[in-house]
Structures are given as structure tokens and as C-alpha cells.
Amino acid sequence: MTDAPPPRPGPPLRLARRPVAPQMLRFLRTEAGSAVLLLAAAVVAVVWASSPWAGAYRTLWETPAGVTVGGRGLTMDLQAWVDEALMAVFFCVIGLEINRELTTGELRNRRTAAVPALGALGGLVVPALVFLAIAGRSDGANGWGIPMSTDTAFVVGVLALFGPRCPDQLRLFLLTLAVVDDIGAIAVMAVFYTDHVSLPWLAVSAALVAVLVGLRVLGEWRLTPYVLTGLALWGAVHASGVHATLAGVVFGLLVPAGLARREDVERVPHYARSLSRDATAESEHLTELAARAAVPAAERLQRVLHPWSAYVVVPLFGLANAGIDLTGGSLGEVASSPVTVGVVVALVAGKTVGVFGASALALLSGVGELPGRVRYTHLLGGSLLTGIGFTISLFITGLAFDDPALVEQAKVGVLTASVLAAVLGSVTLRFFGERSPLCTPDDDGPPAALPPRPWVAPEAQPR
């Protein structure tokens, strides 16, 4: 009997790769550009605060500004306007992104969202515990919330500049993780970093939230009623003593982000045909209204606000808050303080251990799965990148400390940890990215079909 010839090798095993929605790609590109501007603003702030013109830096952001009508109004210094008013736009964009992900995005799929969600939970808890273990007995113990959050803009920017080839699925994983991470950080700010609450103004805020819910239930598609109610909500939350940026989150979560109804989508070509037959101002207006009604209010609002948040608000926040005098004689003392050391270790080591450990536990237990061709090595590099905790970490620093010395120590820790995490994460992803590629051989070819529009119901998708 002769041996049978060995079987011919079959085609290489391929893992399914889910297409990344075009609006998510736009989101990631905007965040990458924002990271470059944010880095530039932070460098300018540090150089300015360390220069002979440091007094002008402090004077600028301490300049009072306000709006007064009939003897009543609101006056704050410029830094407070950036931190409480402009950053409300940033948190509104976060709320809109969370809203969309819960409604039509990755957080709707339990198994896909389980790994980044549990990773985010580990990345919230472990850094706080590490910080308390190092600085819990010092005057800076209240800063335990500083190392909890990841800066999405910087993480995506580093991935775009130094990450592996074809990093879309890893970006998707980190963006989903950042969404859950933001939910946890916002909850921490609302519960643990709010003092002197005014109950009457909280009642007004609750009433305005009820108005937003009512508009959503009634199916209101126009943005004007939501925006006017949102502005009133910001004023009421500010007057209540709760940090006003939380109004932006609540507002973003309540703007409708559901799937478009079939009748709304089909109405658009009907009015477009009417416009082609009778090109009048009235026909043009009706066609425009029909097109707006076919796209959820949250999607339209995010399209307007996200570029302003990414390219104006976030860089201004970095310019206003990253100013640290690196020429002072006390820099060595600051660098060795428990607060600085605690922030650095918690962000670099705590975030990595928390995110990687919790994500690996979710994978090993079978609770969830990684998207596409993402491997444990990519997960390790991504976990290191989550130690970049710039924007919200600096934000919580201002809420946690009143002592300027503690604020400076925390800022030094945040900046140092962010640089270390970016370098370590980039090197890790570069090293393993060549050995465990994220892309399949035919990824560079043309797509088979246009990706679906995630806000449109399946039966209303274009054919």
C-alpha cells in the first residue's frame, strides 16, 4: 500500500473584518488632527509659562470677562470660561458619541463591547488604587481621580502617526474603550468633585432635562429647541454649584440618535423631484427640511460641534491649563512629590495593568472577543497608550486641588506620564505590528460595497 499524497494546502485562514463606519473614520481623523494642535498648544503653554513673559501668561487667563444685562449677569476669568463654558462643548461631543455608540454603534453589541468596556473599568479602578497607595497619606490624596481617564485625541493621534499599518480595528477598540472610560470619568466628576450644591437650581436643571426628554419622546427633529434648552440647562447647572460641563454630557446623551424612519428617508427624493420640476424658494426650503429630518439630530449636531471641539476648544484648554514653570528651583522637589510620582505610576503602569488585565480576563472567560485581527500584542500596545491622560486629567486636577503647589505637581505628573505612555505604546505597537499584522493581504484593494450608514434603518439603506 502506498501512502496517499499529502493534501494540498487550502487558502489561508482569515478572520472576519468588520467595516469601519465612514462617520467613525471621520471622527478618528478629526481626533488625530486635534492631537497635533493640542500638543502644539501644550508646548506653547509650557514655554510661555517658563519664559520671562510668564507673568503675561498668568495675567491673560486671570482676566475677568462676562455678560451683564440689567445689572445681572455672569462674570468669570478667561480660564474659567474655557474650563466651564467651552469645555461644555467638548463634553457635549463626548455625550453625543456615547449616545450614538449606545444606540447604533459598537456598545450595542454585547460581545464586541464587552472587552473594551471591561478594559475601561479596569483602567478606571486600578490607576485610582495605585495613586492612593502612593499618595494616599499626603495632602494630595484627593487627586485619585486624575489618572483615571484616557485622552482620546492624543491616543488616536499617536496611532495615526506612529502606530502599526492598517490600525483601524485597533482604533475601533480604543475608541470604544475611551467611550466607556469617559462615562466613568464623568460619573466620578459628578459624584466626587462637586461641592456647595443649590437644590433650587438643581430642581430647575431637572425640569430642563425633562424638557429634553419630552422633545425626544415627541420626535422633535429640529435642533433649535434642543440647543435653546441645552443653553438654559448649562446656566442652571452652573448656578447649582455642579460643574457646568456636566450639562454638556447630559445634553449630548439626550439628543435623539436613533435610526432614521423609512418614511423620513423616502420623503427626501420626493421633495427633490418636486424641486427639479419647480425650482422655487419654497420647494428648496421643503427639500432642505426633509433632508434634515432624515438624519438624526445628534448626527447633525456632532457634525457641527466636533470640528470646533477638536480644533478650537481642546487646544485652547491645553493652552490655558498646561502652563508649568519648568525653570523654577523647586522643580526637583515637585518631581519627587507623592502626587507627581503617584500620577506618573498610576497612568503609565496602573492604566496598562488595569486595561490589559481586565481585557485579557474578558477574553479568557469568553465574555467577549477582539475585533478583526487584533491580537494580545496589539492589546498590550493599546493599553500602554491609554496612559496618555491629558485633557480630562488636567481638568480633574483643577477640580481636585485648590493649592497651586499641588496643581503644579499633578500637572508635571500628567505631562510626564503622557509622554512616557506615548513613547512606550508607540514602540510596542511598532515592534509587534510588523510581526502580527492587523491587515489581511487584500486590504489594499477596492471595497466590495459602500459601508452602510449606521443611523439609517436596514430597510432604508441605499441599494
C-alpha positions, -999 to +999 in steps of 0.1 A: +000+000+000+014+034-010+010+064+011-016+089+000-002+122-012-004+149+013-034+172+009-028+204-009-029+234+014-061+253+014-065+291+014-050+309+044-073+313+073-088+347+075-106+364+104-137+385+096-130+422+095-160+444+102-160+476+080-154+508+100-183+532+095-173+563+075-185+586+102-163+569+127-134+573+103-142+610+101-143+611+139-109+594+142-093+617+116-106+648+134-092+635+167-058+628+151-057+664+138-068+677+172-040+658+189-014+677+168-029+711+177-033+700+214+004+690+216+014+723+200-008+743+224+007+724+254+042+731+242+034+768+237+019+769+272+049+753+289+074+775+270+054+807+277+050+799+314+087+792+317+098+823+298+104+859+311+069+866+299+053+841+324+035+870+341+017+878+309+005+842+307-010+843+341-025+877+336-042+867+304-060+837+319-069+857+351-086+885+330-123+888+340-149+886+313-186+883+314-221+892+301-243+916+321-279+925+313-299+949+335-274+946+364-275+908+363-250+886+346-222+862+347-185+871+351-156+847+353-119+849+344-109+836+309-096+803+322-129+796+339-147+804+306-125+779+289-128+753+316-166+756+322-181+770+291-160+759+261-153+726+277-190+720+279-189+718+241-161+691+244-182+671+269-213+676+247-194+659+218-184+631+242-221+627+252-231+626+215-205+600+208-216+579+238-253+584+227-245+572+192-224+542+203-252+530+227-279+535+200-263+524+167-226+517+174-202+492+190-217+495+225-249+480+212-232+446+205-226+430+239-197+407+229-179+433+208-183+459+236-175+436+265-137+435+261-131+473+258-158+480+284-143+457+310-108+471+300-121+506+306-134+496+340-100+481+349-084+512+336-105+533+359-102+513+391-065+502+391-049+537+385-070+552+413-059+524+437-022+528+426-024+566+432-039+561+466-012+536+475+015+561+467-001+595+477-030+584+498-014+596+531-003+630+516-021+663+512-028+653+476-049+622+483-080+639+468-063+637+434-071+600+430-094+607+400-066+624+380-051+593+365-084+576+357-092+590+322-076+585+288-072+613+263-089+601+231-075+628+209-039+620+218-043+583+217-058+584+182-032+609+171-003+587+183-019+557+165-021+578+132+015+589+134+034+560+150+010+531+151+011+499+130-001+496+094-039+493+090-047+502+126-085+507+120-097+478+141-073+487+170-086+523+167-121+510+169-113+490+201-096+520+217-124+544+208-150+521+223-128+518+254-125+556+255-163+560+254-168+538+284-138+554+301-154+588+296-186+576+311-167+566+342-147+598+345-177+619+340-196+600+368-166+604+391-166+642+385-203+645+391-203+624+423-169+631+440-158+665+427-189+687+433-194+709+463-219+735+475-250+723+456-280+746+453-312+725+455-335+750+438-312+753+408-308+716+407-346+714+405-346+738+376-319+717+359-340+686+364-370+703+348-349+713+318-337+677+315-374+667+315-380+691+287-352+675+266-366+641+273-401+653+262-387+667+230-370+634+223-402+614+231-423+636+208-399+630+180-388+666+176-361+666+148-352+703+147-321+713+165-332+748+177-354+736+206-327+713+218-300+739+216-320+766+234-329+741+262-293+730+264-280+766+269-306+771+296-295+738+312-259+749+312-268+781+331-290+763+356-263+736+363-236+764+367-259+782+392-265+750+411-228+746+420-223+714+400-196+718+374-213+732+343-196+709+319-218+680+331-247+698+314-229+692+281-227+655+287-264+652+297-274+673+267-254+651+243-269+619+258-305+631+253-304+645+217-321+618+195-296+595+178-318+566+167-322+551+133-340+571+106-375+560+098-382+547+063-408+573+056-384+601+065-357+587+041-382+582+013-396+617+017-363+633+005-363+621-031-400+631-034-392+667-025-361+666-046-381+656-077-405+685-069-376+709-067-363+697-101-397+704-116-404+737-098-372+754-087-387+778-062-376+790-028-405+772-012-395+739-029-359+744-019-369+750+017-391+719+019-364+697+004-338+711+029-362+704+058-369+669+045-332+661+042-325+674+078-354+653+092-340+622+076-307+624+097-309+622+135-304+654+154-274+640+172-256+632+140-262+667+126-252+684+158-220+664+161-210+672+126-212+709+135-197+708+170-169+682+166-146+702+145-150+732+168-143+710+198-113+693+182-096+723+166-106+752+189-118+741+224-093+713+231-062+733+220-074+764+240-079+742+270-043+729+266-030+764+263-049+776+294-041+746+316-007+732+306+014+762+316+041+750+340+072+769+350+100+744+344+127+768+353+118+771+390+143+759+416+116+737+432+112+715+401+132+687+416+110+688+447+079+688+425+092+658+405+097+638+437+065+646+454+040+618+462+014+635+439+037+636+409+050+601+414+015+588+420+001+603+389+030+590+367+030+555+381-008+553+381-011+565+344+018+545+329+017+513+350-018+514+365-036+521+332-016+494+314-022+467+341-059+477+345-068+478+308-047+448+297-056+427+327-093+433+326-095+429+288-075+396+289-098+384+317-128+391+295-112+372+265-101+342+286-135+339+302-153+340+269-173+371+278-162+390+246-139+390+216-115+413+200-125+428+166-108+417+134-072+407+135-064+425+168-040+403+190-028+403+225+003+421+214-017+450+199-038+450+231-006+455+251+005+484+230-030+500+231-031+495+269+001+514+272-013+543+251-043+546+274-018+561+299-020+593+279-043+611+302-040+648+292-073+667+288-096+652+314-067+645+338-058+682+337-095+690+340-099+669+372-067+684+386-084+718+386-114+703+404-094+682+429-069+708+442-071+745+454-034+746+464-013+759+435+016+737+446-005+705+443-019+717+410+017+721+396+028+687+410-002+670+393+004+688+360+040+677+359+029+642+366+003+642+338+026+657+312+054+633+322+032+602+322+016+612+289+050+614+271+061+581+286+029+563+277+030+577+241+066+566+236+062+531+252+029+525+234+043+536+200+075+514+204+054+484+214+030+487+185+058+493+160+077+463+172+047+439+173+028+455+144+054+441+119+052+407+135+014+404+140+000+425+111-035+439+115-043+438+078-051+410+055-033+406+021-061+421+001-069+450+024-054+475+000-079+466-027-111+484-035-140+478-011-167+455-023-195+479-015-202+511+002-204+508+040-239+512+055-250+544+071-253+534+108-280+559+115-304+546+088-326+516+093-316+485+073-347+486+051-339+522+042-303+517+032-293+528-004-292+500-029 
